[in-house]
Structure formats: structure tokens, C-alpha cells
């Protein structure tokens, strides 16, 4: 649960939801420095690498499933439009 909460928090920082119309306070919070986002992205890439290494060492199915889910979530955070692009390319290929 702690890992999921961490990834959700980072996702909100990197990919903030669009603020409601007229909500200047939310819009201000969404604006972050490029450096801050770069640091979050670097942290997620390092974490994904560590997870991949842990997967190679793990033999427990439950642990593997948890690690794979975390790695998949990190990939979605780093490339939020990736799933949509893949779905679109599959639709075009058919």
C-alpha cells in the first residue's frame, strides 16, 4: 500500500489533473519547475531498474506480481499517453 501511495503521489506531481475552470489555486500547484519533474522522472527510472533486478531474483509468484504491477505503473506514469498510442496503433493495424 505504501508503494502504491508513493507512485500515486509522484503521478499527481508529474501528470497533474487539469484544474477545474476558474480554480487558480489548483493551477498554481500544477505548475512545477522542470528540474523538479526531471528529478521525479530520474527517481522513477532508477526505481524501475531496481524492480527489474529484484524480479530476476524473486521466485515467489506473489512478489513477482507485485513487482511487475509496480513496474507497469511506473511505465504508465513516465509515459501517460503510451497506452492510448498503443491501442490506437493496434486499431490501425487491424
C-alpha positions as CSV (number, residue, x, y, z in Angstrom):
1,X,0.0,0.0,0.0
2,X,2.8,2.4,0.8
3,X,4.4,1.8,-2.6
4,X,1.1,2.4,-4.3
5,X,0.6,5.7,-2.4
6,X,4.1,6.8,-3.3
7,X,3.5,6.1,-7.0
8,X,0.1,7.9,-6.9
9,X,1.7,11.0,-5.3
10,X,4.5,11.1,-7.9
11,X,2.0,10.6,-10.7
12,X,0.0,13.6,-9.4
13,X,3.1,15.7,-9.4
14,X,4.3,14.6,-12.9
15,X,0.8,14.4,-14.5
16,X,-1.5,16.7,-12.6
17,X,-5.1,16.6,-13.5
18,X,-6.5,19.5,-15.4
19,X,-7.7,22.1,-12.9
20,X,-11.3,23.0,-12.9
21,X,-12.2,26.1,-14.7
22,X,-11.7,29.2,-12.5
23,X,-9.6,27.3,-9.9
24,X,-6.4,29.4,-9.9
25,X,-5.1,27.8,-6.7
26,X,-5.1,24.3,-8.3
27,X,-3.5,25.7,-11.5
28,X,-0.7,27.3,-9.4
29,X,0.0,24.0,-7.7
30,X,0.2,22.2,-11.0
31,X,3.0,24.4,-12.2
32,X,6.3,22.9,-11.1
33,X,9.8,23.6,-12.1
34,X,11.2,21.5,-14.9
35,X,14.0,20.4,-12.5
36,X,11.5,19.0,-10.0
37,X,9.9,16.9,-12.7
38,X,13.2,15.8,-14.0
39,X,14.2,14.6,-10.6
40,X,10.9,12.7,-10.2
41,X,11.4,11.0,-13.6
42,X,15.0,10.1,-12.7
43,X,13.8,8.6,-9.4
44,X,11.2,6.5,-11.2
45,X,13.7,5.3,-13.8
46,X,16.1,4.2,-11.0
47,X,13.2,2.5,-9.1
48,X,12.1,0.7,-12.3
49,X,15.7,-0.6,-12.8
50,X,15.8,-1.8,-9.2
51,X,12.5,-3.5,-9.6
52,X,13.7,-5.3,-12.7
53,X,16.7,-6.6,-10.8
54,X,14.6,-7.8,-8.0
55,X,12.3,-9.6,-10.4
56,X,15.2,-11.6,-11.6
57,X,16.0,-12.8,-8.1
58,X,12.4,-13.4,-7.0
59,X,10.9,-16.9,-7.2
60,X,7.7,-16.1,-5.2
61,X,4.7,-15.6,-7.5
62,X,3.0,-13.0,-5.3
63,X,6.2,-10.9,-5.0
64,X,6.7,-11.1,-8.8
65,X,3.1,-10.0,-9.4
66,X,3.6,-7.0,-7.0
67,X,6.9,-6.0,-8.6
68,X,5.5,-6.3,-12.1
69,X,2.5,-4.2,-11.2
70,X,4.7,-1.5,-9.8
71,X,7.0,-1.6,-12.8
72,X,4.0,-1.3,-15.1
73,X,2.6,1.6,-13.1
74,X,5.9,3.4,-13.3
75,X,5.9,3.0,-17.1
76,X,2.4,4.5,-17.3
77,X,3.5,7.4,-15.1
78,X,6.6,8.1,-17.3
79,X,4.5,7.8,-20.5
80,X,0.9,8.5,-19.6
81,X,-0.2,8.6,-23.3
82,X,1.6,5.4,-24.2
83,X,-1.3,3.0,-23.6
84,X,-3.5,5.2,-25.7
85,X,-1.0,5.3,-28.6
86,X,-0.5,1.5,-28.4
87,X,-4.3,1.0,-28.5
88,X,-4.5,3.3,-31.5
89,X,-1.7,1.6,-33.3
90,X,-3.4,-1.8,-32.8
91,X,-6.7,-0.4,-34.1
92,X,-4.9,0.9,-37.2
93,X,-3.1,-2.4,-37.7
94,X,-6.3,-4.4,-37.8
